[in-house]
Amino acid sequence: MPGLVLVGAQWGDEGKGKVTDLLAETADAVVRFQGGNNAGHTIVRGDEVYKFHLVPSGILYPGKQCLIGNGVVVDPKVITSELEELRHRGIDTSGLRISANAHLIMPYHLLLDHAGETKLGKLQIGTTRRGIGPCYADKAARLGIRVQDLLDEKILKQKITAAMEPKRLSLRPYAKDPSLDLHAMTEEYRTLGHRLEPFIADTQRIVWDALDNDGLVLFEGAQGTLLDIDHGTYPFVTSSNPIAGAACVGAGVGPKDIDDVWGIAKAYVTRVGAGPFPTELEDEMGDRLREAGGEFGTTTGRARRCGWLDLVALRYAVRLNGLTGLVITKLDVLTGIDPLPVGTEYTGPEGARFRDFPYHQSIVHKVTGSYTELAGWHEDITGARSMDDLPQAAQDYLAFIEEFLGIPVVLVGVGPGRDQMIWTEAARRVQQAAV
């Protein structure tokens, strides 16, 4: 049975958590492979709403193997807080495991992140200020502290000392901050280590065993393709690789272990923070999409920028990830908009036209979307449970996307509930094969 990678195909916030939660029911393991608590997944179960930041989306199934891979950066305060909240709500967290090789977000990472954004002023990237970037920077500089270091007080103290030494000048404004006291920091993190010790494991071995036993393993990404540090709209990107290829590195598996890659995309587009957005709507229609879609960040609460579906960028995501299927979420938000513009080209300031996503950042910042108008629909589609239940115009909208991208739509979301998802035959084959 396959290793299935689920990635965001836009700028994040596409609904990956809900899709992972649905597929996790029949999966043997769910692995988060990159990012940190700068991402948020919202899952609706009946009247209950769950907001996750680090815990993999499959945790709502009792005993399900939910793994935080080595490619994730972990704030131990955040993960312990999430676990406490879940236990308080009666959720079994016994299946959670955290890679011993995952890197830790430390107090100085948070301070440096905040100071860096403040210093940039109007040029701010729009980070969540959760310390993600500085943590990944320390990892690359070989000054990182890993989860396993929490279990050895001597090593932990030595590594904190070594990591803080080259930062002394940058941290000088925070010299009196009690969170930077070496002894207090060591004690606090050692205590956190004791609380997390039952969850620390060799997660890649767990994944290998599941795959060797023909189990279904879901590799869950955070953020989205266009926020990839190598292939996104740099520097307005995240600090890791949210694309499918990173699942191998961030979970410890080989390329042959990946059989399918599904991209998740909204029926329109949103973006949080600064950076280019060719199909952005800065008018009443943008406000309408934001309100109808509830477009406010799970982690930050920030209002998301909204725009029409961008098929130029989405085709770029198809190629980068090697997508074999596309999940369209929030199709219901477009109900009542007629006609429906879809971005199929970009136009530059001098009239140049681009059918492919530009590689040069100066061009990406200046282009605007050129649109093909499709017929809209006015019928309520929130009760649709098959493609045939959708109005013809909605079916045509999805068919246009499939033809433009050259891949099938496998799932379609028509509302926030678990049951408000249309399963195509391709999706059901994956689900049934795992049973």
N, C-alpha and C positions, 0 to 999 in steps of 0.2 A: 504494500500500500504506500502511497506517495508521501514525500515530504512536500507540504504545501506552504508556500510563502505568501503572506498577505501584506501588501505594502500600500501606502498612500500614493495615489497617482497625480496629486495636485500639490497644493501648499500645506497639506495637513488638514486635520479636522474633518476628514471625509466620512467618518463613521466606522473606522477600523475595529473599534472595541465591540460594537454590536455584531458585526460580521464574525469576528473571532469567537464571540460568545455563542453564536448560533452553531458554528461548525465544531466548537469544542465539545459539544454534547457527545459526539461519537469519536472524538480524537483521543489518542492515548497520552499525548503530551502537548502542552502549549509552551512555546519558548519566546520570550522577549529578547531580541538580539542587539538592540542599540538604543541610544538616547538615555534620558534620565527622567527626573520628575519635572522636566520642562514640557512634558507631554501629558495629555489627559484623555482618558477614555470614559465615556458616559454610557451606562447600560441601564435600560429600563426593564424591570421585571414586575409586571402587574402595576401596583401602585408604588412600588419601591424603585428609587433611583440610586444607582451606585456610581460614584466617580472615582476612578482609579488613576494613579499617577505612576506607580512603579509595578504594582502587582499585575501579573498577566490576566487577561480578560476571562480566562477559563476558571477562575477561582470560585465562581458561584456553583460549580458542580462539586459535591462532596468528594474529597480525596483525589480529585483530578491532579495529575502531575503538572504543576505550573512552575516553570523555570525562568529565572532571571539569568541570562547568559553572560559570558565573560565580556561581551562588547558593551554592556550597559554600565553607566556610572551610577552608583548607589549612594544616596544620602541616608545613612543609617537611622537618623531621626525620623525621616519621612516614612521609611518602610516600617519601622516599629509602630509609628502612629497609625498607618494604614491597617496593619495587622490587628492592633487593638480595636480599632473601629469595626473591622469586620467581625471579630470575635464578639464584640458587644452586640452586634446585629444578628448573632447566631450563625455566622458563616464558618464552616469548617476550613481552616487554613493549613491542615496537616500536609497537604500535597505540595506546598510551596517549597522550592529549593533555590538557593542563591549561589551562583558560581563563586568558588573561592578565589577565582582570578579576576573577578569584576573589581573595578577601581572605585575608591571611596571619595565622595565629596566632603571636604573638610571645611571648618569655619572660615579659614582664610580664602578659600575659593569663592565663597559667597561675598565676602568683603571686596575682593578683587574684581568680581563681576560687576558689582554695583558701582565701584569707583571707575571702572573702565567705561561703562555706559554713560555715567555722569560727565566724564571728561570729554566724551565725543560731542556733547551738546546736540545741536541740530543734525549732526551726522550719525546719531545713534542707530544701531542695527535693529534694536527692538527686542533684545534678549529678555528672557523671563527673570533674569537676575537670580537664578537658582544655583549658580556656581558651575554650570555644566561645561562651558568653554574652558575656564581655568583648570578644571579637573582633567579634561582631555589633553590640555596643553602639558600638564605635569606628566600624564601618561606617556606622551610622546617624548618628553625630556628625560624620561626614566627617573622621575622624582615622585611617581605616583605611590599611593598607599592602597593596598588591595584588601579585599574582604578578609582573606586569611590572616592578614597582619593583626586583625583585632584580637586574635587568639594567642598572641605572644606579646606580652607587655614590653619586654626589652626591645624587640624589633620595632614595635609600634613607636616607641619613644624615639629611637634612633632615626626612624624614617621621617617622623614629624620634624625633628631638628634639621635633618638634611633638606627637607622640602621647603622649610621656612627661611633658611639661610639666604638664598639668592633673592628672596622677596622682601628682605628687611626694609629696603628703601621705599618700595611700593606700599608696604604696610605701616610705614612710620606714622601716618595720620591716625592709625588705629592702635597705637602703641599701648594705650590704656584700656583697650577693649578686653574685658575679662575672658572672652571666648578664646583669646590668643595666648593665654597663660599655658605654658608647656605642660606643667603638672596637671592642671585642671582639665586640659584637653585630653591628655593621655588617660586620666581616670574616667572621664565621661565616655570616651570611645571604647575603653576596655569594658565598661559596664554595658554599653550597647552591644558589644561583641558577645558577652555572656548571654544576653537576651536573644541574640540572633543565631547563636551557635547551633541549635537544633536544626536550623534551616540551611546551614552552609554545607555545600556538597560539590562533588565532581559532576557538574551538570552535563558536560558533554558525554560522559559515560552513560548517563540516563537516556540521553537522546539516541546514542548508538544502539543501546539495548532495545529501545522501542522500535527503531527502524529495522534492526536485525530480526525482530519478531513480527515483521510485517504490520506494524502499527502505523496509524496516521499521526504524523507530527505536524503541528501548525507552528510556523515561524512568524511571529508577530512583530511588525515594525512599528516605529513611532514616527511622528512628523510626516513629511511627504517628499516625493521625488524631487520637486523643484526647490527643496530646502537642503538637498544633499551638498555637503561641503566641497565636493569635487565637481559635480555636474549641475548644481543648482544656480540660482541667481546670486552668486558670490559678490560682495561679502554679506549679503542679506540672506544668510543661510544658517543652519544649525551647525553643531560642532562634530557631527558624525555622519555616517553614510546610511541614510534610510532606504537605499535601493536594495533590490533583491540579492545582488551579489554579496552584500554585507551579511546576509543571513549565515553564510558559510563561515565567515571570520568570527562573527559575533556569537555563534552558537557552537562552533567547533566541529563542523561537518564538511564533507567534500561536495563539490558541485554535482556529482552523480547521485547524491542523496536528495536532490531537489527535483521533483517531477513536474510540479505545476506552480505557476506564479499568477496570482490574481491581484489586480490593481483595484483599489477602491476609489471612486470618484463621485462627487456630488453631481446632480443634474445641472448645476451651475457651478460657480467657483467662489471660494473665499480665501482670504489671506489675513494673517495677523502680523502686525509689525510693519516695519518699513520695507521698501524694495519695489521693483517694477511689477506692474500688474496690467498687461495690455488690454484686457476686457473689463476693467473696473467700471462700475457705475457709481458716480458721485452725485446722484440725484435722487428723486423720490422713488424711482424703481429700485435703486440700491437699498434704500431704507425699507422698502416693501419686502425685499428678499430677506433682509436681516431680521425683521420682525417675524415674518412667516416661518423662517427657518430656525429662529431662536439662536442666532449667530453671535454667541458670546462665549469666550474661552472657558473651558473646563478648569484649567489650571490658573489662569490670570483674571478671568472675568472680563477681559477686554472685548470691546465690540470688534467684530471681524469686518474687514472690507469685503464687499460683495461685487460680483460681476457675472456676465454671461458665460456659458460654457465655452471653454477655449480648447478647440480640437487640435490646434497646432501644438500647443504645449502637451496635450494628452497623447498625441502621436509620438512625441519625443519621449514621454514616459513609457509608452509601449515598447519602444526600441531599447531604452536603457535597462529596463527590467526584464525584457524578454517575456512580456505578459502573454499568458495563454487564455486569460479570461478577464472580463471587466465586471465589477459590481457597481451599479448605479444606485446611489442613495438619494433620499429626499426628492424624488420625482414629484411628490404631491405638492411641494412648495411652488411649482410652476403652474399649478391649476389656476385658470382665469386670466393668464397672460396670453394674448393673441394679437399679432403673430409673435413667434418665439425666435429671436435672433440667436444664431450659433456662430461663434468665431471660427472661420475656416482659413483665414489668411491674416497677415499683419501688413500694415501700411506704415512706411517710414515717413519722416518729416518732409522729405523731398519727393514723395510719391512712390518710392521704391516699394515693391511688394515681396513679401516673404511667405513661402508656403511651408518652410521648415523653421524650427526654432533657431534664432540667430545665436551664433557662438560668441559674438562680441558683446560685452556688457554695455557699451555705449549705445549700441543699436537696440538692445532689449529695453533699455530705459526710455527710448524715444518712440518706439512703435505703438500703434493703437490697433485694435481689432478691426478686421473687415468681416462682414457678416453675411450669412445665408439665412434668409427668413423662412421658418417653417410654421405650419399651422399649429395653433395652440388648441387647448381643450378647456371646457368649463365644467365638465362632470366631476363629481367627487370621486376620487380614485382610492381613497384610504381603505376601502373594503375590498379592493381587488386582490385576488389570491392566485391568479394565473394571467398569462399574457392576454388571453382571450377576454378577460374581464376588463382590460384597459380600453379606453376610447381609441378609435382608429388613429387619431392624431398623436396620441401618446405612444402607440405602437410604432408609428412612422418616425417619431422622434428618436426612439431607441434604435430602429433599423438604420436610420441615417448615421448614427454614431458608429454602429457596427461596420457599416460599409466603408466609412471614412477611415476607421482605424484598422480594419482587417482582422478583428478578433471578435468573438462572441460576447454578448452580455449574458452573464451567468446568474446573477441575482439582481433584483430590483426592489428598492425600499420605497414604500408608499406611506410611511408613518413611523413614529418612534417606537411602537410596540414590537415585541418579538414576533408576533404573528403577522405583522404588517410587512412581510417580505415575500416577494414572488420568487419561487424556486424554478429555474429552468431544468430541463432534463440533464444538462451538463453538471449542474450543481448537485442534483439528486444522485447522480452516479457516484460522485465523490462521497456523499453521505452514506449511501447504501453499501459501498464497497468497504467502508470502515466498520460496519456492523458485524 
